[in-house]
Every structure is written in C-alpha cells, then in structure tokens.
Amino acid sequence: MSYSSLSDFSGKKVMIIGAGLSGVAAANLLSDTGADITLFDANAKKALSEESIRAKLCGTFGGRIVLGDIPEDCRQYLDVLILSPGVPKDLPFVTLMEKKGTFVIGEIELAYYCAKGSIVGITGTNGKTTTTALTGHILSKVFENTIVVGNIGTPYTELVGKTTDDGVTVAELSSFQLDTISTFRPDVSMVLNITPDHLDRHHTMKNYIAAKMNIASNQRPEDICVLNYEDATLRECANGLTPRVVWFSSKRPLEDGLFYDSGKIWYAEKGENTLICETDKLLLIGIHNYENVMAAVAAALYFKVPLDVLREALYSFKPVEHRIEYVATKNGVKYYNDSKGTNPDASIQAVKAMNAPTYLIGGGYDKGADYSEWIECFGDRIKHLVLMGQTREAIAECARKHGFEAITFVESMEEAVDFCASHAAAGENVLLSPCCASWGMFKNYEERGRIFKELVNALH
C-alpha cells in the first residue's frame, strides 16, 4: 500500500508517537480521514495528562490517547507509524514495526500529502532559522499566501490546510524531520552547511549527512538545490544530484551563482554580474549571515522576485530572536543573545561577529561535541569565558589545553549575567552563545535566551 493523500488513511490503524506540537497537529490533520488513531507519548517526565492533550485536539478527533506504555494491540499490528521529530527511527519498537511491514513516516511527509502550491525546504547544521525567516519575508512581498513552518516553530501539519495553489510554503527542516520523509519534494531545497551535530541521534557523520541531503532526494531537473560552495562536504554531495545546483560563496567570485565580495553580494550568470545588495545596509551582521542572505536570494531569483522588491526586503529584515540578537547596552557594554548557538560551528559564527573584547557565556547539555575549533577561533575577541551546565568542565579543560585561562564557573544564568555585568568595561561585549544544547537547565534554547534577556534588561 502506498500513501499519497489523506484519503489513503481511511480505515487504517495509525499510531502517532509524541504528543507535543507536531504530534497533536498530525492527529488533528488525520481526525477526519476515518483512520483508527492512537496518539501515544511515553511521558517520561510526567509533564502531560490526557486532559491537557485532549484540550489541544480538534473536536472531530475520535482516537485514543495513551501515555506511558505502548498498548499491546499496537505492538501486534499497525498500518502506519508517524514519528514526531524527537523520536529516533532506530528505537526498538519502530524497528520492530518496520520489520512487520508498518509504513513509518514523520509529520513533514504527512503534511506533504495534502500540500498545495510551491515549497522551499531549508536545512543545514546552522543558519536554518534565519534563512527560513528571511526567505519567508522576501517571498511574502510577491506571494500573498506565504506560510513559514517546520523547525522554526509551527508544525507543517498545523498550517498545511491553509496552503493554496498560488501560494508558497517555506519550511525549516531538521535532520530529524528529513530522516522520515518518503516522497516530500520541494521546488527549492537548500543545504546551508554540514558540520558535526546530533551524533548522539544519528551515530555517524555518514548518517547525519545522508539525512540532510535527503531534502533533495525526490527533486526533479526543473527544481533547484542551493548549496554552499565553501563546504567541502556539500561540494562532494553535489555530484549526482538531480536538481540544478545553485552555488553561493562567501570567499570567492563565482561565474554562476551568488557570491560575497568587499561588502557586496553579487549574482553571476554566464559571467555577467548583477549587484544584489550592500551588506553594510543589512541589519544582519557577520559573514555567516551573508551566506544566509545569499541562500535566500537564490530562492527569490528562482521565483522571479523583482530586484527592487528583493533589495527592499533584504534591507528591512530584522534578525531572528536568539541568533546574535542585540539585547541592550548597559553602562556602555553591549549584550547579545545567541542562545540558538547550540553547537561549536554556530557559536564560532557568533564569536566571529564580535568586533570588541567579549565576555562569552557558554556551556550546557553534552551532545558529544569537540570544542577545539570553537576555542581556537577566540583570538583577541574573547576576553573571558563564563561556563555553566553539564559541559563546563570539558570546555574548561579544552580551553586550557589551547592556552586560554580566563575562565569562571557559575551555577545559573543569573550568576553569569551578574559576573559579566560587574567585570565588563564600557566598549566591551557580553555574548551568550553556549555552544551546547539547553536541556538539563532549561526547557529549550528559547527559554534560555529569554531568561538571559530578562536578566540583562533588569540591569541598572
């Protein structure tokens, strides 16, 4: 049995694992299909109740909600298993169901079965959220119905019913979400970069790269795949791709594609260069953000956005929350929130964007990362390292091996902000860019960033 529309789920026994935003949205989308639905969550932290989940479900949902243990009847037979992004494909139960012939997908694939209009899919280890928001901002100038979904915050299944034939959907896609697609095909795909991340989930870089590149696996020759020329992994992955590859580069002029040179972004086609924008007029800072801009511009050019409209959209776009976000200046010290810097490569970009001596707040949940490159990029930018969380000892040890000794341990974000406020001098910066996930101390990176901003804004 193949699945290509919601009507195919009629009469099928379907289990959705994960009762968070994605799981609830998937359950709502399937509620009128006639499927026999079980919405399951292990609820390990006892944070959910059946009542709280049911309150988020639509009135037509007639399935059951199960918390704790997987029902025995589901262990015996299922037609379809739908995984929320946080659920690994290699869980023993998932593998068992696949062996029994159960069709396993994620909510991105489910949404695609009833999606209308054009689709832009964006992935990469870093820069996804900024690029997704910027692409949506640009395309909304010419497409009245522009919808931004995915890892950026709103599940695709929640808004797919609002898609139209003449509209466009811009989707931020994580490796977790791409791991479970089957037929999902964007008109424009983007892979911004690939550096080690989520190896606790994917186990090997080969698996992680495969999950990322899955974004282009169903594309056709008339589609495009936007890739970073300065990423050696992506240059290798480009070989054999079906869609037309559009390159962007932050380090060299290209004969075809987008490139950054001396404060300007250019588009080259058949050797002729067109000026796209001047980077000192952008509200985004840092070379990594110029790469994000070039990727978004590639999508805009594919959809034939007029140059004057494109340029105005680029200059008016404000940085997304938690990504090198300027917070405030207190006593001459500038504070930046980069809570979304959850891995070394992301934090490296934030550090490189600093143009004054900086107190850097880092540390958090251990994802098995190597911090050497992060420490090595400090140069003259980082004056002091303030560390918290599970990884603080490992980061400190790595820093000392590289000759960096200005390190202070703290127990909380409040203590970190107080330390920086009492030591940083006028003209210096304070940057929260943890290089680690937030789990263990905070619900997510958003909560971590918001607490940092509240503490900064409360400073005298």
QUICORTA-V267972 format. One line per field, one symbol per residue. ss: DSSP state (@ for helix, = for strand, . for the rest). psi: psi as a letter, one per 20 degrees, with the letter a starting at -180 (. if undefined). burial: b if it has 9 or more other C-alpha atoms within 8 Angstrom, else e. A space follows every 50 residues. Layout:
ss=???
psi=???
burial=???
This chain:
ss=.....@@@@...=====...@@@@@@@@@@.....======........@ @@@@.........====....@@@@@...====........@@@@@@@@. ..====@@@@@@.....======....@@@@@@@@@@@@......===== .....@@@@@@@.....=====..@@@@.........====.......@@ @@..@@@@@@@@@@@@.......=====...@@@@@@......======. ......=====..======..=======@@@.....@@@@@@@@@@@@@@ @@....@@@@@@@@@@........======..=====......@@@@@@@ @@@....=====..=......@@@@@.....======....@@@@@@@@@ @.....===...@@@@@@@@@@@.....====....=.......@@@@@@ @@@@@@@...
psi=pqpirhhiipiqoppppokbgggghggghihjijqoppoqphlhjkiqqh ghghhiqrhiojaqpppeqpqhhhhgpqgppppqhioqhjqggggghghi jppprrhggghhhjqqaqppppaqgqiggghggggggghihhohnpppab iihpqghhihiiqrhjappoppprhghhhkqgipoqhpqpohrorpqkih gigqhgggggggihhjhjrrhirqopqohjohghhghhpjqgrppoqqpj iqqqhpaqqpoljqpqppokippppgrphiiqiqqqghhhggghghhggg hhjlpqhhggghhghipqqqqjnlppgrppkjppppolhinjrggghghg ghipkrppopprqcqojkqpjghgghigcigohqooqrahjhgggggggh hjjoinppprirhghggggghihqrpirqpponhjqriqhhrhrhggggg gghggghiq.
burial=eeeeebeebbebbbbbbbbeebbbbbbbbbbebbbbbbbbbbbeeeeeeb eebeeebeeebebebbbbebeeebbebbbbbbbbbebbbeeeebbebbee ebebbbbbbbbbbbbbbbbbbbbbbbbbbbbbbbbbbbbbbebebbbbbb bbebbbbbbbeebbeebbbbbbbbbbbbbbbeebbbbbbbbbbbeebbbe ebbebebbbebbbbbbbbbeeebbbbbbbebeebbebeeebbbbbbbbbb eeebbbbbbbbeebbbbbbeeeeeebbbbeebbbebbebbbbbbbbbbbb eeeebeeebbbebbbebebbebbbbebbebebbbbbbbbbbbbbbbbbbb bbbbeebbbbbbbbbbbebebbbbbebbeebbbbbbbbbbbbeebbebbb ebebeebeebeebebbbeebeeebeebbbbbbbbbbbbbbebbbbbbbbe bbbebbeeee
